[in-house]
Amino acid sequence: MSRSRKYTRRRTAILLAPLAVLALVVVGASSGATSSAKITAPPAFTAAQLAKPGEDWIDFGGNSMNQHYSSMSQINKSNVNTLKVAWQTHLPEAAGVASPGGGLEYKGVYYFGAANDDIYALDAATGAILWEYKPTTPQPRSKLRGIAMGDGKIFFNEYDNYIVALDATTGTQVWKIGPVGDPLSGEYNQSAITYANGMLFSGTGGSDSGLRGFIAAYDAKTGKQIWKTYTVPLSPKDPGYNTWGKPADLVHGGGGDWGKVVADPANGIVIAATANAEPYANRPPGNDLYTASEIALDMKTGKLVWGYQMVHHDTWDLDMSANNPVIFDYTLGGKKVQAVDQATKMGLNFIINRKTGKPFPQLPIPEVKVPQSPEAPNNSKTQPIPTGEPFAPQCATPQEWIAAGGNPSLLGPDGKPINFACNYEPVVPSHYTVPGWHDVADWPPSSFSQTTGLYYVCSTNTRGDAYEAVPQADAVMGAGHTGYGTENVSQVGGDWVKGQVGVLTAINPRTNLIAWKRIMPDGNGCYTGVTTTAGGLAFVETFDGHLLAYDARNGNLLWQSPQQDASGGAPSIAYSVNGKEYVVLPVQGQSNSKASTYGNSIYAYALP
C-alpha cells in the first residue's frame, strides 16, 4: 500500500474494447562498439520454438510459458557441488541502482537490460562485452524487469513509456515508439515485454496513481500498435461495468499490469495478471472487475476471452501483477489439462484452467466469509480461497512485528493500539491495522519444472506494515477529479528491513499442497526468483551474495557459491555454448533490502 498522496487524474478512453492509435517515433541513440561477426541474430521464432525449453534462453521466462525451466542436465545433483566461476564481467554501470531483470541468451550471446535502461550484449562463454546501448535520455528511476528477443531484434520498455527495438547484432536502434502512457500522471513502463507470433505484448504500471490499466499489442517489425485493451470498464457496454458500485468514478480504476504478459499461441490468447483497484479505501460496494484478476485476451484482437478475479474489492494492494503467471500442461484427475498458476502477495496459490478461466473441479476455489467492519461497509463479504494450503503465514503477530523492526510499544502514530490481524482484515480510519503479511510473492519469478512436475515459489514473509484508512471527509481531490479519492496512511514495521524470512516452497499442482519448504539461510529474504533445470536443481540467490542450488525433488541444499561481490537481485538463467552449460546471473544489489550491497557484475558458473 502507499502512503497518503495527491494525484492528477486523467480521463482516458474505453475499456476492454481494443484500440489501435499510437504515434510512431523513430529517434537516434548512442551505442558502443559492435562485433556483429560474432552474433547470430535471433529469428522470428515460431510458437513451437518459443514454448520449448532448449540450449538457449530466448524468453524472460526461459520459454514462452514463463516456466523459468531449463531442459539441460549437464549440471545436475551429482556434480553441482563442483561449480566454479567461469567468468565475471563488471558492466560500466554505477553501483547503487539495482536492476531486477534477468537476461536472455541466443547462440552464444548473452543480452542484459541494466539500470538506467542500458542494454548489453556479452559473449556468453567469456563475458566479453560485444556492444552496449545507452538511451538518449537516461532513466535513473528505471528498474527494467526484463527484455525480449525475436525478428532479429532486442526489445525493451523504457521507463518513460517508450518501447525500443535494437538490432541484436549491433545494438543500434531500429525503432522507438511512444509514449504508450503518460509518465507525468504516474504511468510507467518497466515490465519484461513479451514477443510471440511477430507481436509484442506489454501492460503498464501506475494503478496506485489512479490510472486505468491496459494491455497492448505491437507489431515487432515496426512498433505500430495493433490493439489496446483497458482492464477497467468506463461505460455500461464494457465487461465488468456492473461490478463497480455507484456512483463509481471509474477513471480511478487501477488494474494495471506491471508484470509480464504470458503468451499462449496454442490457444490464441495472452494471459495477464492485473493490479489493485484505486483508491484503496471508501470505494462504493462491488467486486471491481477486472482488478486483482487474471485475464485472457485474444492475441489478434485484444478482446476479453475470460477473466477470473482473485481478490474482490481489493483494499489491501493485493495486486496479482506482482508475480507473473506460469502456464503448463499436466495430468490432473487422470486427464491432461492446461493450467495457469498464480502465486500471490497474500501467500495463496491459485491454479485455474487457462482455456476457460475457471477452477478445476479437482482444485475448487470456494468463496469464504472474511472479517467485516461497520467502518468499511463496502468490503466484499467473501473472498476466493484456493483448496490446498498457503505457502506463507496468513496472520501477523506482535512478536513478528517487533522482530521486524516495528514500534515495540505496539502503538500507532495516533497513540492507539495496533490491531494485528489476518489477510482481508478491514483497514479502517479509527485505528491502525496490520492485515497479515504482505508482498509475500512479489515480482521475483516462480518456476514450473517439467522434470519434477512441481511448482516453485520464491517468497519473503515481509511488509508487516500497519495501515489506517483516510476518512472519506478528508479525501484528497486530484485536479479534474469529479468523484472522491482516498488513500491509506501507514506506519512502517517490517517493510524492507533486515530480518525478512525468505522461503523457497515447492508445491504439488495436483493437490495444491506443499511438497517441501526451505527457509533461506542466514536470515536472507528470497527476492530474486527461482530457476529449475532438468538436472533436478532449483537455483535461487540471497541478499548476502550467494547462489544456492537445491535438490528440486526434496529441497536439500546441495551447493552454495562463494560470496559474490554484491547482493543477488535478479533471476538466474541457464544455457549451453559449444556443449558447455552455464548458469548466469546479474549481481547488482537488491532494492528491497536495506542490508543490500550494490554492484555491477554478471557472474557465470560452469563445471570445471
N, C-alpha and C positions, 0 to 999 in steps of 0.2 A: 504494500500500500504506500501511498505517497502522503507527504505532509501537506498542510493547507497551502494553497497557492491559487493564483489567478491566471486564467487563460483567455485568449481571444477565440471566440467561437466563429466558425465559418461554415455557412450552409453550402452543401455540395449536392451533386445530382443523385439519381435514383439508385435503389438497392436491387441486388440480385437480378439486375437487368443489364446485360453486357453492354459496354460502351467501347468505342474504338476511336478516341480522339486524343492525340498526343503529338506535340511538335517533335520533329527530328532535328537534333542539333549535332553537328559534327565540328569538333574543335581539336586543336593540336595539344599534345602533351609531350613532355620530355621522356626519354628512355635512355637507359645505359647502353654500354657496348653489347653487341649481339654476337652470337655464334650459331647462326641458323644451320650450318652444316651438320651440327650435332643433334639437331632437333627434328623429330618426325611430327608433323602436325597431326593433332587428333582429328579423326574423320567425323563426318556426320553420322554418329553412332546410331545403329538401329536399336529398336526397343529390346530385342533379344540380347544385343551386346551390353546394353546398359544394365539389364537385370541380372546378368550372370557374373558372379564374382570370379576374378581371374588373377593373372600375374600383375595386372595394373590396377590402380585405384583411381577410377575415372569419374567418380561422383563423390560429393561430400560424404555421403553415407557408404562409400565403397561400391555399392551398386544402387540402382535407381529405387530399390525397395527400402533404402535407408537403413540397412541392417548392420552396418559397421562390422562386417564379417569378411574375412579373407579365406579363400579356399586353399591357400598354401599350407604346407605342413612340414617344410624343411626344418623350421624351428618348431620344436614340439616339447612335450612334457619331459622327454628323456634327456634333452640337451640344452634346454633353455637356461640352465644354470651356468652355461659356458659363454653366454652372450658377452660381447665386448663392444666398445665404441668403435664403429667402423670409420666414422668421420664426424666432425663437429665444425659447423660454419657459423661465424659471427656475422650477422647481417649488418649492413651500415645503417642501423637504426638506433636511436637513442633509447637506452634502457629506461624503463619507468612507465611505459604505456603498453600494457599487456594486450596481446591480440589473441582472442579466444578461438579463432578459426583454425580448422585443420587444413592440411594440404591435399594436393592431388598428385598423381604420377601417371605418366604415359610414356612408354618406350624409352625408359632411361632418363626422363626429365621430371624433376620434382618441382611443382608450382606451389607458391605460397602467397597468401594475402596477409600482409603485416599491418601493424598500426599505421594510422595516417593514410590508409588506402594505398600503400606502396605494394607493388606486386613483383615477385621474383620468380625466375626460372633457374634451377640449380641442376647440375649434373647429379643424377640420383645415385650414382655409385661412388662419387668422390666429394660431393658437396660444393664443387666449384660453381661460382655464380656465372651463369650464361648471359642473362640480361636482367635489367631492373627497370621497372616503370614507376615514375613518380607523377601523381596528378598535378595539373597546373595549379589547382587550388588545394593545398594540403588540408587534410581533415583531422585536426588534432583530437577531436572527440570520438573518432571512429573506433568501433570495436568490431571490425569486419569478421563475421562469423563463418565465412567460407566462400569459395569461388566455384565456378563451373567451367567445363570444357566441352567442345564439340564444334564441328564445322570449321576446323582449323583455328579456332579462337579460344581465348580465355575470357570469361565473363565475370563481372562482379558488380555489386551495388555500392556506389559511393554514398557516404553518409549524408551528403547534401541532396539526396534524392535524384541522382542521375544514375543511369545504368551504362556501363562501359564495356566495349568489346575490344580485346587486344589480339593482334596477330600472335599466335602461340610460338612461332619460330623466331620472332624478332622483338616482341614486346611493344611494338608500335601500335598506336591507337587506330582501330578500323572505323568505329563509330561510337558516338556518345549521344544518348537521348535523355530528355527530361526538361524540367523536373517532373517526376511522376507523382509528386506530392508537394506540399508547401512546408518547408522546414521552419519558416518563421512562425507557423501556427502550432508547431510541435510534432509534425510528421517527420519521420526519419527512415532511412533505408540502411540496414546493416545485416540483413539475413543472408544465409547462403542461398544464392539463386540456383534454380533448377533448370537443366537442359534436358529436353526429350522431344522426339518427333519434330525436330527442326524448330522448336519453340523454346522460349524461356518463360519461367513462371516465378512470380515473386509477390509477396504481400508487402504490407507497410506497418511500421510501428507508430505509436502515438495515441493509443487508446486512453492513456492517463491524461492526455490533453483534450479529451472530449471529442476526438475526431472519429468519423465513421470509417471503419477499416475496410480494406478492399484487397482482392486478389486480382492480378492482371497477367495476361499472356502477351508475349512479344515475338516478333519474327527474328530468329537468330541471325539471319543474314543481314538484315537492315536495321533492326531495332524497332521497327514500326509496331505500334500497339495493335494487337488483334482483338482483344476484348478486355473489359474491366468490369468486375462484379463486386458490388458493395455487399458487406456481410450483415448490415443492419438496415431494416426497412425504413422507407420515407413516406410511402403512400399506401393506401388500402389495398392496392393491387399487388404489393410486394409480399413475398412469402414471409410469414412470421409477424406481420404487422399487428395482428390481434393479440399477440403475446406481450405487447408493450402497453402498460396502463395509460389511462388518460387523466389529465392532459399530459401527453408524452412529448417531450422535446427530443425527438429522435436525432436531432443534429448532434447531441452529445454522443449517443450511441456507444462507441468503443468497438470491440470486436475486431481489432486489427490482427495481423499475423506477422510477428517479428521473428518467427522461426522459419524453417524450411518447408516449402510446399513439396509434397511427395507425389511423383508421377506414377500412374498405374496404366500404361498404354494398353495392356491386355483387356482392361475394362473400359478404356476410353475416358478415364477420369483423372483428375488430380485431387489429392486429399490435403486439406489444410486444417490446422488447429487454431482456433480463434482466441483472442484475449478477452479480458474482463469488460463488463459494462461500465459506463461512466455517466453520471457521477456515482461514486461508491454508495453513498447514503441518501436516504429520503426520496428515492425514485418511487413512482406510483407502483401498485401491485402488478405483477406479471412476470413471466419467465424470461422475457427479453431475448428472444432469438435474433440472430444466431451468435450471441456472445458466449464465451466459455464453452464452445462446442467443437465438434469435429464435423467438417462439411466436405462433401464431394461435389466437384463441378465438372461439367462436360469439358474435355480438353479442347475441343474445337470451338465451342460457343461460349463457354463460361456459365451456362445455365445450371442452376442448382439441381443436382440429382438426388441427394439426400442430405439430411443434417441430423446430428444426434447431440443433444445438449448434456454436458456432464456436470454443470453447476447451474442451478436455476437462480435467477435474480442475484447474480454474484455481487455481494457487498464486501468481499474479503480480498479482492485482487487474486483470485484463484484461476488466472487465465490458463488456457490449455496450450497456448502458443509457446510456452517456455520450453517444454520437452517435445521434440519433434516426433510425429507419428512414425511407427515402424510397421511395414506390411510384410506378411509372409503367408505361405500356404502350408497347411499341416493337417494331420488326421485328428479329428475330434468326434468322439462318439462313433467311431468306426467309419466316418465319412471324410473325404477330402474337402476341406473348406478353405476359403480365402478370408484372412483376418487382417485387421488393423489394430495395433496395440498402442495405447496411450498411457504413459506414466504421468503422474500429476504432482502439482505442488503440495497437495494435502496427503500424499503418501498412499493414494489409492491407484490401482491399476485396472484400466478399462480395456476389455477385449471385445470387439464387435465385428460383425460381418461387413466386410468392405464392399460387397456387392449391393447390400440392402441398407446398410447403416443402422441395423438393429442388433440387439444382443442375440447370442446363440442360445437356443433352449437349454443346452448343457451348462451354460455360464450365465444364468439370469442376473439381471441388474435391477433389483426391486427398488421401488420408491419407499424410503424410510423416513419416519417422522423425525424432525430435528427441533432443537430448542427454539422457543419463541419468546418475544418480549413485547409488552404493550408500547414500549418506546420505539419499536421497529415493526409496526403492524403490517408492513407490506412485504416482509420476507416470505419466501416460499415455505409452506408448511412441511414439505418433504424434499429430500434430495436423493438422487440415484446412487446407491451404494453397491459396488460390484460384489458378487459372490466370490468367496476366497478369503484372503487375508491381506491387510495393508502391509506395505513394506517399510512403514515408518510409524512412530508414535502418533496417536490421534489427539492426545491431550497434553497441555502444558502444565507444569507444576512449579510452585515457588522455588523448590530446590534447584531445578534446572535453570530457572530464570536467574537466580543469584550466581550459579556456577558459570553462566554465560556472560556475566558482566552487568546484569540488571540491578536496579536500585535495591540494595538489601533491606531497605525499610519496607519494601513491598507497597509503597505508596506512589500514586501517580502525581503528575505535576499539580493536580488540583487538591492534593493532600488527602484524597480518599483512597481506601484500599483498592488495589488492583484485583480484578476478577480473573482468576486463572481457570480456563475452561478448555473445551474440546472444539474440534472443527465444526463450523457452522453456528457457533455461538453468536447471537446478535451483537453487533457493535452499536452502542447507544451513546447519547450525549450526556448521560448523568454520571458516568464513571469510565475509567479505563479498563479495557478487557484484553486479555491475551487469548485469542481464539485458536488455540492449538499451535503446533509448529507450522511454519510457512516456508514456501520456496524449497520444499524438500527435494523434489526432482525439478531442477531448473533447466537451463539450456543445454548442459552437457549431454551429449547423445547417449541413448540407450542402444542395446545391440540384441540381435537375434542370431544365434548360432545354428547354422544348418547341420553342424556336426552333433551337437548335444540336444537340439530341439528346445533349448531353454532361452528365456528372455532375461536380459541383464540390465539392471538399473544402477547407475552411479548417483548416489543421493547424499544429502547432508541435512541432518536434523539441526535446523538453524532458524534464525529470524524469530526468536521469541519476543516480538515487539508487543507493546501494549497500545491499543488504539481507542480513541474516543471520537464519536461522530460529531461533526459540527451541527448545531441545531439549525433547522431549516430557516429560522428567522435571521440567522447570521450568515446565510449562504452568500458566497462571493459571486457577484454577477460579472460575467465577461462582456466585453464590448459586442454589441449586436446580439446579445443573448436575450431571448424572449421568454425563457422558462425559468428554471432555477439551477443552481449549481452548488453542490456541497462536496466537500472532501472529508478526510479524516485527519485529525492530528494524532501524532504517535510519540511514544517515548521509547527510545532505543533500549533494547535488552540484549538479545543475542544476535543482533544483525551484524554480520561480517566481523565477528570478534574471534580472537584466538580461543580455541577450546570447542570449536564446532565438531560434531560427531559425524564423520564420514562413514558411509556404509556402501558396500557392494553387495547387491542382492540378486540371486538367480531365482527366477520364477518359472514354474511349470505352466505353460499356457493351456494345458488340457484341464487343469483344475483351478488355476489362478492361486495356487498355494506356493509358499516359499520352499524352494528346493534346498537352498543354503543361503546363509548370510554371513558376511565378514565385516567386522569393524576395521577401518583403516588404521594402520599402526601409528603410534606416536602422536595421537591427537589431531591427525590430519582430517580435513574435510575431503569429500570426494566430489570434485568440481571440474573435472576435465573430460568426463565421458569414459566409455568402455569400448574396447575393440576386441572381438573374438576371432579365433582362427581355427582352421581345420586341424591344426596341430594340437587341439584340445586346450588352448590357452585363452585367458582373459587378461588383457593388459589395461592397467589404469595408472594414473600419475598422482603424485602427492604435492601438497603445498610446500613441503620441505625439500623438494627437488629429487625425488626418486621415481623411477619407472618400476612398477611391480608387475609380476606375472603370476596369475593364479591358475590352478587346475580348474578348467571350466566345468568339470563334472561334479567336483566335491568341494571346491573353494579352498583347497590347501594352497598356501603361499609357497611357490616353487623358486622364486628368484626376486631379488631386489637389486637394482642397479646401484653403483656407487653414487654418491651425492653429486648432482649436476650443479651448474653454476648459477641456477635461478630456480624459482618455483615452477612446477608444471602448471600450464594454463590453457592447454588446448588438447584435443584428442589426437592420439597416435594413428598412423596408418601403416599398412604392410604392403610390400610389393616385391617383385623379383627383377633383377637386372643380370643378364648373362648367367642365369641359373643360380644366382645368389640371392637369398631372401633378406630383406631389411625391414626393421621396424623403426619408423621415423616419427619424430615429434618435435614441435616447437617448444622451447623452454624460455619463456619470456616474462614469467611472472603471472600473478593472479590478482585481478582487481577485487575479488570477493574475499580477500583475507588480509587483514591488517598486518599479519606476520609474513606477508609475501616478500620474496626477494626478486627484483626485476632484472631482466637480462635481455639479450638479443640473439640467442643461439638457436640453431637447429641441430638436434642430435640424431644420429643414425646408429642403430645397433645391428650386429650380424654375428653369425657363428665365426669362430677363429678360422 
